[in-house]
Amino acid sequence: METILLLVSTETDGSLAVPAFEAAGAAASLAAALPGSQFLAGLVGATVQPGADQIAACGASRFLAVSGPDFESSRYVSDAAAAEALTREARATIVVAPATSRWNRCLPGVAQRVNGRVDTHVTGVSVTGGGIGVSRWYYRQRMEAVLQRATRPWFLLTDPGSQPPWQGTPGTATVHPLTVTLPPGGARTRVTGVKEPAADAQTIRPDAGLLFVAGAGWTKKQADGQTHVPEAEQLIREFLKLTRASLGSSKSLVDLGGEGQAVLSFLTHLNQVGQTGSTPRHPKGLSTCCHGEEPHTVGWRFIGERRAISLDPNCGWARGKADVLYVTDAFAVLRHANALLQKTNTFGLLVSPR
Ligand SMILES: Cc1cc2nc3c(=O)[nH]c(=O)nc-3n(C[C@H](O)[C@H](O)[C@H](O)COP(=O)(O)OP(=O)(O)OC[C@H]3O[C@@H](n4cnc5c(N)ncnc54)[C@H](O)[C@@H]3O)c2cc1C
């Protein structure tokens, strides 16, 4: 009989973020699919009651917590100590946690301490014939494998965006606090501040309903024999402002900057989608001025609905990489779309978050 522990950390205000709800969804579904299993929740953070209350109705029979100032921010020593204590107290055989940088960093070490095993980047958890199977992608999202393990405890880090978030009415959870004493020097590493771009300069938005991808075509000579990079920049900025879409890019476009060519000033390699870039998760994607080569589109594996705008009717998108391809001028489309967006909320579905 399995004992499932949902392991989540709270934000600075004590609440839970979306990846925690997704892990809660996976853990609750797993518990429901395994009759006779036990389901507990473990929370870590400066304060935990608000987060516990948010998931009070998720089905967990006990809410354990390690809280206090030492557990506010991500730090290997304190996070690992908290996770180990919660795992032992719960006598967990399965631990489900969101694959945030915080848990990705410490849970492999915790698995080692409790003589268990860990699987990262889990995108699915299923039960077949009484056995638990977890899905994971390999070789830059080209092959999917379903893994089973006999070793317990088994730690599963669920990739953000891969699981439906648990939804339910908040309640009042009775939280059982655990006391964890850090080893001498265990709180030495401190977070002294956070540096991040201003909200409107932040173009990577994992929670956005739409991924907008800019390709190298935006910087190429157009029908009049000229490049129009300033206009491209203005059109894309405007579109992002109006839709709150997340901005992706092809490799060619971000590489151009390194080669001294004119590029869009707000793009970095972090925006690159593809084999050597990222594999974002969004319900919809719109690719513009991009050819749709395999090393690029492999990064579109988890985009729900794919649309593309390219002048080339023989581009990769036309060969099965997109659901809809518009063979037309992306400059004209964005000019028109921005005008519509300014006037009405015609694209309401695109702009809404997940
Ligand atoms: C090992 C390896 C790893 C790679 N990894 C990645 C990766 O992670 N990500 C990635 O993106 N690439 C990757 N690549 C590169 C990839 O193969 C392509 O070279 C790259 O994606 C091409 O970028 P692009 O489509 O923006 O540019 P281009 O191939 O130059 O295409 C530009 C497109 O813009 C269109 N266009 C021009 N003007 C307009 C207009 N006004 N309106 C509409 N369309 C217009 C053109 O018709 C053309 O289709 C990798 C390659 C290798 C070998």
The ligand as an SDF file (V2000), in Angstrom:
LIG
                    3D

 53 58  0  0  0  0  0  0  0  0999 V2000
   22.1420   21.0220  -33.7370 C   0  0  0  0  0  0  0  0  0  0  0  0
   21.1920   22.1470  -34.0660 C   0  0  0  0  0  0  0  0  0  0  0  0
   20.4150   22.6860  -33.0600 C   0  0  0  0  0  0  0  0  0  0  0  0
   19.5210   23.7240  -33.3610 C   0  0  0  0  0  0  0  0  0  0  0  0
   18.7400   24.2090  -32.3440 N   0  0  0  0  0  0  0  0  0  0  0  0
   17.8230   25.1680  -32.6440 C   0  0  0  0  0  0  0  0  0  0  0  0
   16.9440   25.6620  -31.6440 C   0  0  0  0  0  0  0  0  0  0  0  0
   17.0140   25.2690  -30.4700 O   0  0  0  0  0  0  0  0  0  0  0  0
   16.0350   26.6030  -31.9830 N   0  0  0  0  0  0  0  0  0  0  0  0
   15.9480   27.1030  -33.2680 C   0  0  0  0  0  0  0  0  0  0  0  0
   15.1050   27.9650  -33.5160 O   0  0  0  0  0  0  0  0  0  0  0  0
   16.7770   26.6570  -34.2250 N   0  0  0  0  0  0  0  0  0  0  0  0
   17.7100   25.7100  -33.9480 C   0  0  0  0  0  0  0  0  0  0  0  0
   18.5440   25.2940  -34.9250 N   0  0  0  0  0  0  0  0  0  0  0  0
   18.5580   26.0540  -36.2030 C   0  0  0  0  0  0  0  0  0  0  0  0
   17.3880   25.6650  -37.1060 C   0  0  0  0  0  0  0  0  0  0  0  0
   17.7520   24.5120  -37.8280 O   0  0  0  0  0  0  0  0  0  0  0  0
   17.0860   26.8300  -38.0790 C   0  0  0  0  0  0  0  0  0  0  0  0
   18.2710   27.2090  -38.7450 O   0  0  0  0  0  0  0  0  0  0  0  0
   16.5080   28.0770  -37.4280 C   0  0  0  0  0  0  0  0  0  0  0  0
   15.4390   27.7160  -36.5750 O   0  0  0  0  0  0  0  0  0  0  0  0
   16.0010   29.0100  -38.5240 C   0  0  0  0  0  0  0  0  0  0  0  0
   15.4860   30.1880  -37.9470 O   0  0  0  0  0  0  0  0  0  0  0  0
   14.3320   30.9990  -38.6770 P   0  0  0  0  0  0  0  0  0  0  0  0
   13.2810   30.0720  -39.1330 O   0  0  0  0  0  0  0  0  0  0  0  0
   13.9740   32.1350  -37.7730 O   0  0  0  0  0  0  0  0  0  0  0  0
   15.0960   31.6960  -39.9220 O   0  0  0  0  0  0  0  0  0  0  0  0
   15.0470   31.3810  -41.4770 P   0  0  0  0  0  0  0  0  0  0  0  0
   15.3290   29.9650  -41.7670 O   0  0  0  0  0  0  0  0  0  0  0  0
   15.9390   32.4230  -42.0730 O   0  0  0  0  0  0  0  0  0  0  0  0
   13.5320   31.6500  -41.8980 O   0  0  0  0  0  0  0  0  0  0  0  0
   12.9960   32.9460  -41.9480 C   0  0  0  0  0  0  0  0  0  0  0  0
   11.5590   32.7920  -42.4420 C   0  0  0  0  0  0  0  0  0  0  0  0
   10.9270   34.0650  -42.3970 O   0  0  0  0  0  0  0  0  0  0  0  0
   10.0270   34.1290  -43.4810 C   0  0  0  0  0  0  0  0  0  0  0  0
    9.6980   35.5470  -43.6810 N   0  0  0  0  0  0  0  0  0  0  0  0
   10.5120   36.5680  -44.0850 C   0  0  0  0  0  0  0  0  0  0  0  0
    9.8210   37.7260  -44.1460 N   0  0  0  0  0  0  0  0  0  0  0  0
    8.5580   37.4390  -43.7690 C   0  0  0  0  0  0  0  0  0  0  0  0
    7.3810   38.2200  -43.6380 C   0  0  0  0  0  0  0  0  0  0  0  0
    7.3520   39.5200  -43.8800 N   0  0  0  0  0  0  0  0  0  0  0  0
    6.2520   37.6010  -43.2330 N   0  0  0  0  0  0  0  0  0  0  0  0
    6.2270   36.2660  -42.9780 C   0  0  0  0  0  0  0  0  0  0  0  0
    7.3220   35.4690  -43.1110 N   0  0  0  0  0  0  0  0  0  0  0  0
    8.4740   36.0680  -43.4910 C   0  0  0  0  0  0  0  0  0  0  0  0
   10.7820   33.4470  -44.6110 C   0  0  0  0  0  0  0  0  0  0  0  0
    9.8600   33.0060  -45.6210 O   0  0  0  0  0  0  0  0  0  0  0  0
   11.4250   32.2800  -43.8770 C   0  0  0  0  0  0  0  0  0  0  0  0
   10.5720   31.1670  -43.8900 O   0  0  0  0  0  0  0  0  0  0  0  0
   19.4470   24.2570  -34.6670 C   0  0  0  0  0  0  0  0  0  0  0  0
   20.2440   23.7040  -35.6710 C   0  0  0  0  0  0  0  0  0  0  0  0
   21.1180   22.6780  -35.3760 C   0  0  0  0  0  0  0  0  0  0  0  0
   21.9480   22.1350  -36.4750 C   0  0  0  0  0  0  0  0  0  0  0  0
  1  2  1  0
  2  3  1  0
  2 52  2  0
  3  4  2  0
  4  5  1  0
  4 50  1  0
  5  6  2  0
  6  7  1  0
  6 13  1  0
  7  8  2  0
  7  9  1  0
  9 10  1  0
 10 11  2  0
 10 12  1  0
 12 13  2  0
 13 14  1  0
 14 15  1  0
 14 50  1  0
 15 16  1  0
 16 17  1  0
 16 18  1  0
 18 19  1  0
 18 20  1  0
 20 21  1  0
 20 22  1  0
 22 23  1  0
 23 24  1  0
 24 25  2  0
 24 26  1  0
 24 27  1  0
 27 28  1  0
 28 29  2  0
 28 30  1  0
 28 31  1  0
 31 32  1  0
 32 33  1  0
 33 34  1  0
 33 48  1  0
 34 35  1  0
 35 36  1  0
 35 46  1  0
 36 37  1  0
 36 45  1  0
 37 38  2  0
 38 39  1  0
 39 40  1  0
 39 45  2  0
 40 41  1  0
 40 42  2  0
 42 43  1  0
 43 44  2  0
 44 45  1  0
 46 47  1  0
 46 48  1  0
 48 49  1  0
 50 51  2  0
 51 52  1  0
 52 53  1  0
M  END
$$$$
